[in-house]
Amino acid sequence: MKLFSIETERLLLRPMRLSDAEEFLPMINDNKISNWIMLSPPISLKKERAYVRKSRRKWKQGKEFGFAVVLRENGELIGAAGTHRIDRENSQVELGIFLARSWHGKGCGKEAVSALLWLAFKKLKLHRIVYKVFEGNEASRNLISKLGGKEEGFLRESVRKKSKFVSAHVYAVLKKEWKQRGKAKVIPQGK
């Protein structure tokens, strides 16, 4: 699938670039962030570059869409967001996001996840999105609830992070329950 970006009021969600890997490192190696995402630090530049390459390959195959989240006004990279595990047969996808700590609580997470919902429901024509939140991450639970997410379950000790298992809340938003918040538009890219 061709590359594209999504533009919102304040943000540009654009395809990840290899050069973004270095800027992602301080974010994903920050324990205040890494506690809530699948990765466990320390993450090396080599490993992060490999992830970006893999994400771009999967994009071209139409299997996932990994975006760098940047501010429209100045191009500052503030995080990453994307779709994972697109299941076309069951018309659903899983969403994920992280933002630099300095951007927590400023509404950018809500704006980025709103754009991903728009992508899933309007562009990809999917029926359902899934959003998993590790136990204790109340900010993300509140975010997805505000966007129409309904809690569907609790996966006890379902993910190994370093030497311990962590639990996760599972939320879903159905297309028929979704109300578009804000404007989003797709911007086609080159190859």
Secondary structure, DSSP 8 states (H G I E B T S, - for coil): ---EEEE-SSEEEEE--TTHHHHHHHHHTSHHHHTTSS--S---HHHHHHHHHHHHHHHHTTS-EEEEEEETTT--EEEEEEEEEEETTTTEEEEEEEE-GGGTTSSHHHHHHHHHHHIIIIIS--SEEEEEEETT-HHHHHHHHHTT-EEEEEEEEEEEETTEEEEEEEEEEEGGG----S--EEEE---
